[in-house]
Amino acid sequence: MDRAFAGGSAGGAGICRPGFAGNRAPSAKKNDLKLWQVKTWCIPPTANADFVYHMEDVLRVYQLPYDHRAPVVCMDEASKQLIGEVTAPLPLRAGRVTCEDYEYERKGVCNQFMCCEPLRGWRHVRVTARRTKRDWAECIRELVNVHYPQATRIRLVLDHLNTHTGASLYETFPPKEARRLLDRLEFHYTPKHASWLNMAEIEIGVLQSQCLDRRLDNADWLRSEIRAWEERRNKRQVKIHWSFTIAVARHKLKKLYPVIDNSKPPL
């Protein structure tokens, strides 16, 4: 098509006619949709009885009064990338913050098993090289034998992971030992897509912001820093004040509950 005929002079830049913005339609408004942006979110199901069952089960446990013989313990996992320096950082001095080079060296990954008892203000972190069924089973045995030897039953809140089952204990220990540990445990699983109901996630977030928001290049250093953080926080007996109850859930998350049709007679 000839440029002059299309609305521009043959040898120069085209001039738009009044009322038109470039190639847009007359009086067109700016498009507020940003098609290139995608937000990752944990989307819960709607009208899902299984979700509601597990949610209310966990919330019911959170509402129980404190009982040292049957404590409520929350457990979760997190990984930490070990990062080493390629160039020594410039130290902190008056008028200048510590300067790290943008280049770094990956040193592997460590796993952290976080156990916390919100009502007592206690937490413990076990650092392992991996997160296998055996690692989880060893963490459970430490929880039962070392941290709660006098408890008759431990109410354990945890997420739906493939390692978080009694089968992991049977794959790690002899049947008699696995059964002994299971007889001391009472599992309460958070719903799928709702790990935010696990209070151990709150502790992991605090650990990350107060202790692990920097470069650590080996597992021993990581354990040392976590141990110091853990001792300080346990000495202060920092508790988690949970206000999300079953009554609040039934009001705010009403769309997650199945709708019961009472018009149909029972079979």
CORNOR-V540791 format. One record per run of one state. SS is the DSSP state (H for helix, E for strand, - for the rest). FROM is the first residue (numbers start at 1). TO is the last residue. If there is no record, write none. Layout:
SS,FROM,TO / SS,FROM,TO
//
This chain:
-,1,2 / H,3,6 / -,7,7 / E,8,8 / -,9,13 / E,14,14 / -,15,48 / H,49,62 / -,63,71 / E,72,85 / -,86,89 / E,90,90 / -,91,92 / E,93,93 / -,94,95 / E,96,96 / -,97,98 / E,99,99 / -,100,103 / E,104,117 / -,118,121 / E,122,128 / -,129,132 / H,133,147 / -,148,153 / E,154,158 / -,159,165 / H,166,172 / -,173,174 / H,175,182 / -,183,184 / E,185,189 / -,190,194 / H,195,197 / -,198,199 / H,200,210 / -,211,218 / H,219,236 / -,237,245 / H,246,252 / -,253,253 / H,254,256 / -,257,267
//
